[in-house]
Amino acid sequence: MLSPDLRAPAPRGLCTDCGVSRMENAKACGHACQFIAPDYPALETRVHGRARGDGDERFFGPFQAMYRAEMVAPRVGAQWTGITTSLGARLLDQGAVQAVLTMIPDAEDRWRPQPALITQAEEMAQARGMRMGYAPLLALLEEAQAQGFTRLAVIGIPCQIYALRCLEAELGLERLYVIGTPCSDNTSTENFHHFLSLLDEDPHAIDYLEFRADYKVELRFSDGRQRLIPFLSLPISDLPQDFFPLTCRTCVDYTNVLADITVGYMGGEGQQWVLVRNARGAEMLEALGEDIRLSAPGSAGKRAGAVKGFVANTERAAGGLPLRRMPNWLRPIVSWMQPRFGPRGLEFARARVEMKAAETILHLRRAMPAKMKNMVPRHVWDIAAPYGLRPDAGETPPPDPRDAGTP
């Protein structure tokens, strides 16, 4: 396993330090960065053979199949049951790849991500669990080339995978497998430690945190304790305004649509949510065989009210006004109602995608309006339209002459 010391400078501007700027050809950022002028229709077509269609593909991107899923024997130390790391381990076991590029915890801080090239299946156990922060994952692509690896798997979040797909043709790989995890809100590891300190009086003992589909955050502690905190009781209003960077508040790819297979929690209703996007994703899932249990995803509740409330609060925040706090007496009532009557399963996932679309438009319109015509894809406007968010003059790119056909 290779995990070099990649010192992380503070991201500059709209940058999540995916690693491209650290490569020999740092200028590749100009065409590889998600936050400059993303072209999802073209990349979806190249990666999956077609761009997204209607129905749930409008929200989640192209896919062949969706499942609720869990490993039959949960992996020790996994965030859920270990599907993502099991996919990587199986690829190594079968010799389909020579290395997996992923994140492991920093030796001195369990929450800080550290890029690593893993070459042995048993070492994938080190990559289990959630980490929070920025790490230049793609910088190790050059090391993979130097090691002579031509069959590679990459596990990453959307901004990393977008850049990877833009660079894919230049890497000279014989085979590339891409395992994506959904992501919407990242922050620095230092900020995350501050968040933990607001959650519990003994933050250093917290060794597990997960946002669950039942509208609760689960905390586990090194002494075996467990706490469940309703979403509405989280100290979000006590966080500094820049806790989540503008990149994450203007991200247009929550569900990692350019991965071969996406593994997350949003549509899982207590299990994981797996989207098989193409033949290579199907190949990876099939390789787990009877070690994974699959079932059809469910959907319940109505998302419109929750999304409208989120949009209203985001409009206030984007305008520099404080978020409206819910009265303390009302929080327990709403926390009881949310998992019973709020959006669940795929409806919960659709709600989160709509929220992210609205957040992107409102925050970018306030902070960097000149970037809107290039940064906001047309499908994001379509997703946000039911909530009254439509482009103003100059906020969409000019029509592509190629779309007009020939006279």
Rosetta blueprint (number, residue, H / E / L):
1 M L
2 L E
3 S L
4 P L
5 D L
6 L L
7 R L
8 A L
9 P L
10 A L
11 P L
12 R L
13 G L
14 L L
15 C L
16 T L
17 D L
18 C L
19 G L
20 V H
21 S H
22 R H
23 M L
24 E L
25 N L
26 A H
27 K H
28 A H
29 C H
30 G H
31 H H
32 A H
33 C L
34 Q L
35 F L
36 I L
37 A L
38 P L
39 D L
40 Y H
41 P H
42 A H
43 L H
44 E H
45 T H
46 R H
47 V H
48 H H
49 G L
50 R L
51 A L
52 R L
53 G L
54 D L
55 G L
56 D L
57 E H
58 R H
59 F H
60 F H
61 G L
62 P L
63 F L
64 Q L
65 A E
66 M E
67 Y E
68 R E
69 A E
70 E E
71 M E
72 V L
73 A L
74 P L
75 R L
76 V L
77 G L
78 A L
79 Q L
80 W L
81 T L
82 G L
83 I H
84 T H
85 T H
86 S H
87 L H
88 G H
89 A H
90 R H
91 L H
92 L H
93 D H
94 Q L
95 G L
96 A L
97 V L
98 Q L
99 A E
100 V E
101 L E
102 T E
103 M E
104 I E
105 P E
106 D E
107 A L
108 E L
109 D E
110 R E
111 W E
112 R E
113 P E
114 Q E
115 P E
116 A E
117 L E
118 I E
119 T L
120 Q L
121 A H
122 E H
123 E H
124 M H
125 A H
126 Q H
127 A H
128 R L
129 G L
130 M L
131 R L
132 M L
133 G L
134 Y L
135 A L
136 P L
137 L H
138 L H
139 A H
140 L H
141 L H
142 E H
143 E H
144 A H
145 Q H
146 A H
147 Q L
148 G L
149 F L
150 T L
151 R E
152 L E
153 A E
154 V E
155 I E
156 G E
157 I L
158 P H
159 C H
160 Q H
161 I H
162 Y H
163 A H
164 L H
165 R H
166 C H
167 L H
168 E H
169 A H
170 E H
171 L L
172 G L
173 L L
174 E L
175 R E
176 L E
177 Y E
178 V E
179 I E
180 G E
181 T L
182 P L
183 C L
184 S L
185 D L
186 N L
187 T L
188 S L
189 T H
190 E H
191 N H
192 F H
193 H H
194 H H
195 F H
196 L H
197 S H
198 L H
199 L H
200 D L
201 E L
202 D L
203 P H
204 H H
205 A H
206 I E
207 D E
208 Y E
209 L E
210 E E
211 F E
212 R L
213 A L
214 D L
215 Y L
216 K E
217 V E
218 E E
219 L E
220 R E
221 F E
222 S L
223 D L
224 G L
225 R L
226 Q E
227 R E
228 L E
229 I E
230 P E
231 F H
232 L H
233 S H
234 L L
235 P L
236 I H
237 S H
238 D H
239 L L
240 P L
241 Q L
242 D L
243 F L
244 F L
245 P L
246 L H
247 T H
248 C H
249 R H
250 T L
251 C L
252 V L
253 D L
254 Y L
255 T L
256 N L
257 V L
258 L L
259 A L
260 D L
261 I E
262 T E
263 V E
264 G E
265 Y L
266 M L
267 G L
268 G L
269 E L
270 G L
271 Q L
272 Q E
273 W E
274 V E
275 L E
276 V E
277 R L
278 N L
279 A H
280 R H
281 G H
282 A H
283 E H
284 M H
285 L H
286 E H
287 A H
288 L L
289 G H
290 E H
291 D H
292 I E
293 R E
294 L E
295 S E
296 A L
297 P L
298 G L
299 S E
300 A E
301 G L
302 K L
303 R L
304 A H
305 G H
306 A H
307 V H
308 K H
309 G H
310 F H
311 V H
312 A H
313 N H
314 T H
315 E H
316 R H
317 A H
318 A H
319 G L
320 G L
321 L L
322 P L
323 L L
324 R L
325 R L
326 M L
327 P L
328 N L
329 W L
330 L L
331 R H
332 P H
333 I H
334 V H
335 S H
336 W H
337 M H
338 Q H
339 P H
340 R H
341 F H
342 G L
343 P L
344 R E
345 G E
346 L H
347 E H
348 F H
349 A H
350 R H
351 A H
352 R H
353 V H
354 E H
355 M H
356 K H
357 A H
358 A H
359 E H
360 T H
361 I H
362 L H
363 H H
364 L H
365 R H
366 R H
367 A H
368 M L
369 P H
370 A H
371 K H
372 M H
373 K H
374 N H
375 M H
376 V L
377 P L
378 R H
379 H H
380 V H
381 W H
382 D H
383 I H
384 A H
385 A H
386 P H
387 Y H
388 G L
389 L L
390 R L
391 P L
392 D L
393 A L
394 G L
395 E L
396 T L
397 P L
398 P L
399 P L
400 D L
401 P H
402 R H
403 D H
404 A L
405 G L
406 T L
407 P L
